Every structure is written in C-alpha cells, then in structure tokens.
Amino acid sequence: MSNFALTTDGRSTAEVERRLRRYLPGLDVRLTPFGARQALIRGPLVRALEIEYPHIGAGPLLQVLGVADIKPLTDEETIAVLRQRDEWLLPERPVLRPASAAPGVDWHLAMVRAPQAWARLGGAGAIDWGGVLVGQIDTGYTRHPAFGFGGTSWVDTARAASFFPSPPQGEVSMFPAELGPGQDNLQGPNAGHGTRIGATICGHAPGAPGGAFHGAAPCVPLLPVRITDSVIINHAQREFAQALDHLVAAGAGVVNVSLGIALAVVVGELKRAIDRAYEAGVIVVCAAGNYVDPVVAPARLNRALAIAGVTDAGRPWTNSSFGPEVDFSAPAADLRRANTSAGGGFGYGGGGDGTSYASALVSGAAALWLRQHRDALAAACPQPWQRVEAFATLARATARLPPGVPWQPGAFGSGILDIEALLAAPLPAAAGLQRQPPA
C-alpha cells in the first residue's frame, strides 16, 4: 500500500511528525496534512515501523505517537485526497538557508553546486546562452518578475503556445477564458505551477524580497507551452505530444516535464513524440512522480530521464516516487519558489515540494551542460540521439552519494545531481553510447 490516511487524537499533525522522527532517525518522515487533524503517511514509513519495532507493531506505536485512526488508501484515493487539498490554507514552511549554503544562495542550489557551475560560464545573470533554449510543458507562464518581466524577459512569448482544450465555438463555457498562447489563467487545481517550475529552471531576480532568487540556469531562454491546469495529465496526452513536437521544431535542446500520467495507459501518440524528440537530440527531463510508489509516465519511458527527489539532508524525500527507472535525484522538498496568484500577486516563499522541482533543477543543469559543450557536441556526438545519451551518462556518473545516508541505487538512481562535476566531466566517446529502444 503506497499511503495511509491518519487522524490524530487531537494533537497536531506536526506534533505526530515530530514524535515519529524520534522513532525513525535517518529517514524523511514528513506527513502531508489535508486537514486540521488528518494527514497522509507514506506506506514505506509504516513498513519501516513494522521492521524496526516488530515487538510493538506499527498500529500500537502510532497510537502512542498520537494517531487515533489510520486506514489504507489506494493510489486512486490518494490522488482524490490530494486534489481536494488546498495548500494555501496550510501554514507555509520557512525558507531553508543552512549555514553550509553559499551566502545568498538557496540550499537546493548549493546542494547541486549550481553557483560553481555558473562561475565556469560567467556567473549568474551573465551567461551568454548562445542559442540554448529550454522548453517547458506545463500550465503556462505568468508575467512574474523572476522571468525578467518589468525589464527584459528571457521568456520566448512570441513562440509560446497553448494546446489547452477549448470549448466548441459558440458554446457557453463555465470555465474561464484562455488569456493567450502559453499563458496561465491561474484557474484550476494546479494554477501557477508553470510559473513555479519555470522560475526554478531559469529565474533570476537579484533584488527579490528575502534575498536573491535564482533558477538552476539563470536567464536561459524559456519557451513555455500550456496543455493543462493540472499536474496529472491522463486527459491531455495528445496535447502533450503536440506540445513536444512544437518545442522540438522550435529548436529546444531540453524539455522539462514536471507532469505525470497516473494509473492510466500511455497513448501511442505520446510515446511516438518522445521517440521523435530523442532522435532529434532533445533531452526530455521528467519528474518521477509524487505520493505513488511506481515511477509515472512519461518519466518511466525508455527515452526520457526520470528524476526522483531528496531533502536538504540528502535523504530520499518520503513522498517521491521511486524505482529502477530513476536515473538520479535532485532536491524536491522545502524549496524556495516563485509564487503567483489570481489578481496579479507575485512573490517568493518556501514550501516548494515535489519531483516537479527536482526535474526543473536537472533541466537547468542540462541547459548549462549544452552551453558548456556547445562547440564540441556536434563533433563528439554526430548522431543527435547521442547528445541525450551523453548527458544522461555523465549526469548519472557524476551524481554524488550523500555522506552518512543509506542510498538505494535501484530506487533513487545513482546519486544526487552535481552540476559542477557534470560540467567538468569530459564528453564520453560516441562509440560507447547505447541507443535506447523506442518508448
């Protein structure tokens, strides 16, 4: 069972989580509240209690910790609970700035050694991107200052596109009107997701309240495509294929996919679009998924990269999907993010959770890698698909294992993204690269 729903005996879910941490040291034990006294607890944590305390049992121990009731949830029930959960009604977690982080740099960027990578190419905000373009398939963009709006923006609004289903012509719709190509109208279950993730890729706001805000690849040109208002895209697979084809034709070298298909068949159109992108040499970076154990599609497809999540301590994030399909991991919990809301409110805050953010960091790393090797890639990788395999090979090889943290290569990949090491590694020989079978 992937998840359980628990109800406390009157204590806060934060108090139950604090007590649980004492019994499972070394694991990420966070709960996911969806009410004043209710929260999701991951199945692997309940199983860990059973293994560590067989003489007590998970149920009685949870009662001691303050749990009055617990019941298993199917993956379908988990998704239903999460869709109803309103994060804006929950207290925002503080922004993490550990003492070990570089001054003025958020922890997740310090962990993946992004500042050192920027320094190789001229520094944050001063990188000459030289034709590198990142595509993003998501809920669309807003005019957030993290994208340079209000000055000179690097969002490619001229070629932004929407493949969001519209009501038939002449039909009165209960849904809000679309704003224009690629734009998020900030309605729906995951409104603003495209802004939060896009800014994690390319944001650059040195004067942001609370300290300078940067994406993994500051100011890299971003081409957003809107296909959904939800991170679950079971209903939008054909729109996904259209969006990916659009980005490949536009010349994107990297495409970020912080979306997933949960508990549904993957249609042929989507698989063929992934294949076309791979053969064109486009690095498709995908979130492994959240709250369900198996890696979701398109991350689990052969020719896409699957990215799982870790915490600020380098531990596997308890809510990350995992499995042998995962290539490596990146920060996915308590990230500082760019926020936006209906009515034009823009800001920055904590609470960025999900492998959506891990994928975004890797997409930024891929952009930096393409810029680093811009002049050598054509000769080193004469077949376009070899670019994808060269990046994947080096990113897996240079991912580092966190000290003192038990690691599961068959679940969370080869380690944690290290962008500095990735950029420093020489390109592999093309003859040694293996072409992946079709998706």
Backbone torsions as a table, in degrees:
resi	resn	phi	psi	omega
1	MET	NA	128.3	-175.4
2	SER	-72.9	-35.4	-172.2
3	ASN	-146.8	159.2	172.0
4	PHE	-131.6	150.0	172.8
5	ALA	-102.0	125.6	178.9
6	LEU	-115.6	151.4	173.3
7	THR	-123.2	130.2	-177.2
8	THR	-79.9	169.8	179.1
9	ASP	-87.6	16.8	-177.4
10	GLY	120.6	-20.8	175.3
11	ARG	-73.1	159.6	178.1
12	SER	-71.9	154.9	176.1
13	THR	-64.3	-30.0	177.6
14	ALA	-64.9	-36.4	178.2
15	GLU	-68.1	-41.6	177.1
16	VAL	-61.6	-42.2	178.9
17	GLU	-62.6	-41.8	179.9
18	ARG	-61.3	-42.0	179.9
19	ARG	-68.6	-39.1	179.8
20	LEU	-61.9	-34.7	-178.8
21	ARG	-61.2	-31.4	-179.8
22	ARG	-69.6	-29.1	-176.6
23	TYR	-89.8	-20.6	179.7
24	LEU	-127.2	61.2	179.2
25	PRO	-63.9	142.5	179.8
26	GLY	93.8	-10.7	176.8
27	LEU	-110.8	152.3	172.3
28	ASP	-80.6	112.2	-171.1
29	VAL	-110.9	17.4	-174.7
30	ARG	-61.1	144.7	174.4
31	LEU	-98.0	161.4	178.3
32	THR	-115.5	97.2	-177.5
33	PRO	-65.6	143.6	170.4
34	PHE	-136.3	21.6	177.0
35	GLY	-178.9	174.5	-177.3
36	ALA	-61.0	-34.9	-177.2
37	ARG	-126.4	13.9	-175.6
38	GLN	-123.5	145.9	179.7
39	ALA	-157.7	156.8	169.9
40	LEU	-86.4	138.4	169.7
41	ILE	-123.5	133.7	-175.8
42	ARG	-70.4	142.9	178.7
43	GLY	-55.4	-42.7	179.6
44	PRO	-60.1	-28.2	177.5
45	LEU	-71.7	-40.8	176.6
46	VAL	-63.3	-41.2	177.8
47	ARG	-63.9	-38.2	178.6
48	ALA	-63.1	-37.6	176.4
49	LEU	-63.4	-41.1	179.2
50	GLU	-62.9	-39.0	-178.3
51	ILE	-72.4	-43.3	-175.1
52	GLU	-76.7	-29.0	-175.4
53	TYR	-130.8	61.4	-176.3
54	PRO	-64.9	-25.3	-178.6
55	HIS	-76.9	-14.8	178.6
56	ILE	-106.0	-48.6	-176.0
57	GLY	94.2	149.1	-175.4
58	ALA	-64.9	-42.5	-176.7
59	GLY	-61.0	-55.5	178.6
60	PRO	-60.1	-37.0	-179.9
61	LEU	-66.1	-41.4	178.4
62	LEU	-63.8	-33.8	175.8
63	GLN	-62.3	-41.7	177.2
64	VAL	-60.5	-35.0	-177.9
65	LEU	-78.5	-8.8	177.0
66	GLY	113.8	17.0	-179.8
67	VAL	-98.7	120.5	-179.2
68	ALA	-87.2	-30.2	-176.6
69	ASP	-152.1	143.5	177.1
70	ILE	-145.5	135.9	179.2
71	LYS	-140.0	145.7	-179.4
72	PRO	-71.5	149.8	177.0
73	LEU	-122.3	136.0	169.7
74	THR	-72.5	167.0	177.2
75	ASP	-62.0	-37.0	178.2
76	GLU	-63.2	-42.2	178.5
77	GLU	-67.2	-37.2	177.3
78	THR	-60.1	-46.7	-179.8
79	ILE	-61.4	-40.4	179.1
80	ALA	-62.8	-42.2	178.8
81	VAL	-62.7	-44.8	-177.4
82	LEU	-67.3	-33.4	178.8
83	ARG	-67.0	-30.1	-179.3
84	GLN	-86.0	-13.6	-175.9
85	ARG	-75.3	128.1	-179.3
86	ASP	-104.1	101.7	-177.1
87	GLU	-62.9	-27.0	-176.6
88	TRP	-69.2	-17.5	178.6
89	LEU	-89.1	-5.5	-178.7
90	LEU	-97.9	149.1	178.7
91	PRO	-60.1	135.6	178.6
92	GLU	-75.8	132.7	177.3
93	ARG	-73.6	150.2	-177.4
94	PRO	-68.0	154.0	174.8
95	VAL	-71.4	131.7	-178.9
96	LEU	-88.2	128.1	173.1
97	ARG	-137.6	75.4	-178.3
98	PRO	-58.7	152.8	-179.3
99	ALA	-60.8	-25.2	-178.3
100	SER	-77.2	-13.8	-179.0
101	ALA	-72.4	152.8	175.5
102	ALA	-62.1	143.7	-179.0
103	PRO	-54.6	130.8	177.5
104	GLY	75.2	9.7	-177.9
105	VAL	-119.3	129.5	179.1
106	ASP	-64.6	153.0	-169.7
107	TRP	-59.2	-37.7	-174.8
108	HIS	-67.2	-31.7	177.1
109	LEU	-73.7	-37.5	176.7
110	ALA	-65.3	-39.1	-178.0
111	MET	-61.8	-40.8	-178.2
112	VAL	-90.3	5.6	176.8
113	ARG	58.8	43.2	177.4
114	ALA	-67.6	-43.0	-179.3
115	PRO	-56.9	-38.8	178.3
116	GLN	-66.3	-35.0	177.4
117	ALA	-68.6	-42.2	178.0
118	TRP	-58.9	-40.7	-177.0
119	ALA	-60.5	-31.3	178.7
120	ARG	-65.5	-23.2	-173.3
121	LEU	-116.5	11.3	175.7
122	GLY	116.8	-9.4	177.8
123	GLY	98.9	156.0	-178.6
124	ALA	-56.7	130.3	179.0
125	GLY	83.5	-5.6	-177.8
126	ALA	-123.1	13.2	-178.6
127	ILE	-79.7	129.2	172.9
128	ASP	-84.5	105.5	-171.4
129	TRP	-75.5	-17.3	168.4
130	GLY	53.5	40.6	175.8
131	GLY	95.9	-3.6	176.3
132	VAL	-69.7	133.8	-179.3
133	LEU	-134.7	130.9	176.5
134	VAL	-106.6	127.5	174.3
135	GLY	-94.9	150.3	179.4
136	GLN	-136.8	123.1	175.5
137	ILE	-104.3	116.4	-170.8
138	ASP	-165.7	-151.4	179.3
139	THR	-85.6	-2.6	-179.2
140	GLY	106.1	-177.5	-176.3
141	TYR	-115.2	162.3	167.9
142	THR	-125.1	171.8	-176.5
143	ARG	-88.4	56.7	-178.4
144	HIS	-74.9	140.7	177.7
145	PRO	-58.4	-23.6	178.9
146	ALA	-63.1	-19.4	177.6
147	PHE	-95.3	6.3	-179.7
148	GLY	88.0	3.2	176.9
149	PHE	-67.8	139.5	-169.4
150	GLY	101.7	-11.3	175.3
151	GLY	-143.6	-124.3	176.8
152	THR	-105.7	113.4	-177.4
153	SER	-92.5	149.8	177.2
154	TRP	-103.9	8.6	172.5
155	VAL	-78.9	128.0	-178.0
156	ASP	-81.2	79.3	-177.5
157	THR	-70.1	-24.8	-177.8
158	ALA	-66.8	-33.6	-178.0
159	ARG	-108.7	4.2	175.4
160	ALA	-60.0	149.3	-174.3
161	ALA	-142.1	159.7	173.7
162	SER	-127.5	131.2	170.4
163	PHE	-122.0	46.5	-178.2
164	PHE	-93.4	127.5	-176.3
165	PRO	-57.0	131.1	178.8
166	SER	-110.0	152.5	176.9
167	PRO	-65.7	151.5	178.0
168	PRO	-54.5	147.4	-177.8
169	GLN	-57.8	132.3	179.3
170	GLY	88.0	-8.1	-179.3
171	GLU	-89.9	133.2	177.4
172	VAL	-76.2	128.1	-176.7
173	SER	-112.8	144.5	174.9
174	MET	-81.8	-8.7	-176.0
175	PHE	-93.6	149.9	-178.6
176	PRO	-65.8	151.3	-178.5
177	ALA	-67.6	149.8	173.0
178	GLU	-73.1	147.6	-173.8
179	LEU	-91.0	-23.1	-176.4
180	GLY	149.6	170.8	-175.2
181	PRO	-52.9	122.0	174.4
182	GLY	78.4	-1.8	-173.7
183	GLN	-92.0	140.9	178.1
184	ASP	-89.5	123.0	178.7
185	ASN	-86.0	7.2	174.7
186	LEU	59.4	35.6	173.0
187	GLN	-122.0	155.4	178.1
188	GLY	104.3	172.9	-171.9
189	PRO	-65.6	-27.6	-179.2
190	ASN	-125.4	41.8	178.1
191	ALA	-56.2	136.7	178.8
192	GLY	84.3	-4.1	-178.5
193	HIS	-59.9	-41.4	-179.9
194	GLY	-61.2	-36.9	177.3
195	THR	-67.9	-46.1	-178.2
196	ARG	-61.1	-42.6	-177.1
197	ILE	-78.0	-41.3	178.4
198	GLY	-59.2	-41.3	178.8
199	ALA	-68.3	-29.1	175.9
200	THR	-69.1	-24.7	175.6
201	ILE	-80.3	-53.8	-165.2
202	CYS	-127.4	6.3	-174.8
203	GLY	-59.8	151.1	176.5
204	HIS	-158.8	104.3	-179.8
205	ALA	-141.1	82.3	-175.9
206	PRO	-58.8	-28.1	-177.7
207	GLY	-101.0	21.4	-177.0
208	ALA	-63.2	143.1	174.2
209	PRO	-56.3	133.6	-178.8
210	GLY	89.7	-0.6	178.7
211	GLY	118.6	160.4	-177.2
212	ALA	-54.1	137.6	178.3
213	PHE	-114.5	130.9	179.3
214	HIS	-135.0	145.9	164.5
215	GLY	-86.0	177.7	-179.2
216	ALA	-66.0	-30.5	179.5
217	ALA	-128.1	78.8	-171.8
218	PRO	-55.3	127.8	173.9
219	CYS	70.2	11.3	176.2
220	VAL	-64.8	136.0	178.1
221	PRO	-55.1	131.7	-175.8
222	LEU	-121.7	130.5	177.8
223	LEU	-114.8	102.9	-176.9
224	PRO	-89.8	143.8	174.6
225	VAL	-129.6	129.6	-179.5
226	ARG	-98.1	125.5	176.0
227	ILE	-128.3	-6.8	-168.4
228	THR	-159.6	165.4	167.2
229	ASP	-117.2	13.8	-178.6
230	SER	-138.1	144.9	178.7
231	VAL	-74.7	-15.3	174.4
232	ILE	-91.9	119.6	-170.4
233	ILE	-118.6	34.1	174.5
234	ASN	-52.8	-36.4	-174.9
235	HIS	-84.3	-10.2	-170.2
236	ALA	-123.2	32.6	-177.1
237	GLN	-69.3	-39.5	178.4
238	ARG	-69.5	-35.8	175.0
239	GLU	-64.6	-36.1	175.7
240	PHE	-59.8	-45.9	179.9
241	ALA	-60.6	-42.0	177.5
242	GLN	-62.0	-43.4	-178.5
243	ALA	-63.8	-43.8	-178.8
244	LEU	-65.3	-41.9	176.7
245	ASP	-60.5	-40.1	178.8
246	HIS	-61.1	-42.9	-177.7
247	LEU	-71.2	-37.7	176.2
248	VAL	-62.8	-44.7	179.8
249	ALA	-64.3	-29.9	-179.1
250	ALA	-78.8	-10.1	176.8
251	GLY	96.5	17.9	177.2
252	ALA	-64.8	135.1	176.2
253	GLY	-91.5	-21.3	-180.0
254	VAL	-136.1	142.0	173.2
255	VAL	-129.2	124.3	177.6
256	ASN	-92.8	134.0	179.6
257	VAL	-128.3	92.5	176.1
258	SER	-98.0	50.8	-177.0
259	LEU	-138.4	166.7	179.6
260	GLY	-155.5	155.8	176.0
261	ILE	-105.5	115.4	-173.8
262	ALA	-111.5	126.8	171.6
263	LEU	57.2	41.3	-179.5
264	ALA	-148.3	158.0	177.0
265	VAL	-72.0	139.4	176.5
266	VAL	-87.4	124.4	-175.0
267	VAL	-76.1	157.2	-177.9
268	GLY	-62.9	-35.4	-179.6
269	GLU	-58.6	-41.3	-179.8
270	LEU	-66.7	-45.7	-179.9
271	LYS	-59.8	-41.9	-179.1
272	ARG	-68.0	-32.6	176.4
273	ALA	-66.7	-40.4	175.3
274	ILE	-60.6	-42.8	178.7
275	ASP	-61.7	-43.7	180.0
276	ARG	-63.0	-40.3	178.9
277	ALA	-64.5	-44.2	179.5
278	TYR	-60.0	-47.8	-179.3
279	GLU	-65.2	-24.8	177.6
280	ALA	-85.3	-2.6	178.1
281	GLY	84.7	21.7	-179.4
282	VAL	-94.0	128.1	179.9
283	ILE	-83.3	112.5	-179.3
284	VAL	-100.9	112.0	-174.9
285	VAL	-105.6	124.7	-171.6
286	CYS	-126.9	143.8	172.6
287	ALA	-69.9	135.5	-178.8
288	ALA	-68.9	-27.3	-179.3
289	GLY	120.8	165.5	-178.3
290	ASN	-130.9	142.3	169.9
291	TYR	72.4	-21.1	171.5
292	VAL	-105.3	145.3	-174.4
293	ASP	-70.6	-53.0	-176.1
294	PRO	-66.3	145.5	176.3
295	VAL	-63.7	133.7	-177.4
296	VAL	-85.0	166.2	171.3
297	ALA	-87.8	152.6	3.6
298	PRO	-82.0	0.5	-177.3
299	ALA	-57.3	-36.1	-174.1
300	ARG	-80.1	-5.1	179.8
301	LEU	-73.5	149.9	-171.6
302	ASN	-55.3	-39.5	-169.6
303	ARG	-99.6	16.4	173.9
304	ALA	-117.3	156.9	175.3
305	LEU	-93.3	136.8	179.0
306	ALA	-109.6	124.3	-174.5
307	ILE	-118.2	120.9	176.2
308	ALA	-94.2	-179.1	-171.8
309	GLY	-122.6	150.3	175.4
310	VAL	-130.4	167.5	178.9
311	THR	-95.6	-179.2	179.3
312	ASP	-66.6	-18.6	176.8
313	ALA	-89.1	2.1	-178.8
314	GLY	79.8	9.5	178.9
315	ARG	-86.4	149.3	173.0
316	PRO	-55.2	129.1	178.5
317	TRP	-68.7	127.4	-172.0
318	THR	-60.9	-26.9	-176.7
319	ASN	-92.4	3.4	179.8
320	SER	-78.0	139.7	166.3
321	SER	-67.8	156.2	-175.8
322	PHE	-152.7	165.0	179.0
323	GLY	154.5	177.4	-176.4
324	PRO	-65.3	-16.3	179.3
325	GLU	-73.8	-18.8	-176.9
326	VAL	-66.6	131.4	177.3
327	ASP	-83.1	-49.3	176.9
328	PHE	-165.7	-177.6	-173.6
329	SER	-125.1	167.1	178.2
330	ALA	-154.3	165.8	-178.0
331	PRO	-55.5	137.9	-174.5
332	ALA	-146.7	14.0	-177.4
333	ALA	-143.2	133.1	176.3
334	ASP	61.7	38.6	176.0
335	LEU	-81.1	149.3	168.7
336	ARG	-76.6	136.5	-173.1
337	ARG	-139.0	165.2	173.7
338	ALA	-89.3	123.3	-177.9
339	ASN	-105.8	151.0	177.0
340	THR	-147.5	152.3	-178.5
341	SER	-146.5	161.4	178.7
342	ALA	-57.4	140.2	-177.0
343	GLY	96.7	-0.1	174.2
344	GLY	90.9	16.6	178.4
345	GLY	-78.7	126.7	179.1
346	PHE	-123.5	144.3	178.1
347	GLY	-170.8	-167.4	-179.5
348	TYR	-139.1	143.5	-179.6
349	GLY	-167.2	177.1	178.6
350	GLY	-85.9	-172.6	175.6
351	GLY	94.2	8.4	178.9
352	GLY	-74.3	104.0	-178.9
353	ASP	-121.0	143.3	172.1
354	GLY	130.5	152.7	175.4
355	THR	-68.4	-9.6	169.5
356	SER	-54.2	-42.1	-178.6
357	TYR	-74.2	-37.7	176.8
358	ALA	-60.4	-44.8	177.9
359	SER	-60.5	-42.7	-179.5
360	ALA	-61.4	-40.5	178.2
361	LEU	-63.6	-39.0	179.0
362	VAL	-70.3	-36.8	176.1
363	SER	-61.8	-41.2	174.9
364	GLY	-61.9	-41.3	177.4
365	ALA	-61.7	-39.8	178.5
366	ALA	-63.6	-38.7	177.2
367	ALA	-63.4	-43.7	177.8
368	LEU	-62.2	-40.2	179.5
369	TRP	-64.5	-42.5	177.5
370	LEU	-62.6	-38.9	177.9
371	ARG	-68.9	-41.2	-179.8
372	GLN	-59.0	-39.9	-173.9
373	HIS	-109.2	21.6	-175.4
374	ARG	-50.6	-44.8	-174.0
375	ASP	-83.2	-12.4	-175.3
376	ALA	-108.0	-16.8	-171.1
377	LEU	-64.6	-41.1	-175.9
378	ALA	-59.3	-42.6	-179.7
379	ALA	-76.5	-37.5	-176.9
380	ALA	-74.3	-30.1	-177.1
381	CYS	-129.0	77.5	-175.3
382	PRO	-64.3	-27.5	175.1
383	GLN	-93.9	128.9	-175.5
384	PRO	-52.1	-40.5	-177.6
385	TRP	-62.5	-22.6	-179.6
386	GLN	-66.6	-25.0	175.6
387	ARG	-62.8	-42.9	179.2
388	VAL	-62.7	-46.7	-177.5
389	GLU	-68.9	-34.9	177.7
390	ALA	-63.5	-44.9	178.5
391	PHE	-63.3	-48.6	-177.5
392	ALA	-61.0	-42.0	-179.4
393	THR	-62.1	-47.5	-177.8
394	LEU	-70.6	-39.2	-179.6
395	ALA	-64.3	-39.2	177.0
396	ARG	-67.5	-42.0	-175.6
397	ALA	-69.3	-32.7	-176.5
398	THR	-93.8	-7.9	175.5
399	ALA	-60.3	138.7	-175.3
400	ARG	-108.2	152.6	177.7
401	LEU	-90.8	131.1	-179.2
402	PRO	-69.8	135.8	-178.9
403	PRO	-66.1	136.8	174.9
404	GLY	76.6	7.2	-178.8
405	VAL	-114.2	119.9	175.6
406	PRO	-59.7	130.1	-174.6
407	TRP	-118.2	144.2	-178.8
408	GLN	-119.0	93.7	-177.4
409	PRO	-58.5	-30.3	179.8
410	GLY	-80.3	0.5	-178.3
411	ALA	-122.4	-45.9	-175.6
412	PHE	-116.3	19.2	174.0
413	GLY	80.7	-161.0	-171.0
414	SER	-82.3	-10.0	-178.7
415	GLY	152.0	-158.5	-177.6
416	ILE	-105.4	135.2	-179.6
417	LEU	-47.3	132.8	174.7
418	ASP	-130.9	98.8	-172.7
419	ILE	-70.4	-36.9	179.1
420	GLU	-60.7	-47.0	179.4
421	ALA	-65.7	-36.0	178.4
422	LEU	-60.5	-45.8	-178.1
423	LEU	-72.0	-28.0	-178.6
424	ALA	-79.6	-19.7	-175.4
425	ALA	-73.2	136.8	176.7
426	PRO	-68.4	152.6	179.1
427	LEU	-65.0	139.1	179.4
428	PRO	-73.5	159.8	177.3
429	ALA	-69.2	133.1	-177.9
430	ALA	-59.5	-34.0	-177.4
431	ALA	-63.5	-22.9	-177.9
432	GLY	-90.8	-3.1	-177.8
433	LEU	-85.6	139.0	-177.2
434	GLN	-106.3	126.4	178.6
435	ARG	-75.0	128.9	-178.1
436	GLN	-77.2	146.8	176.2
437	PRO	-66.9	158.9	-177.7
438	PRO	-56.8	150.5	177.7
439	ALA	-65.9	NA	NA
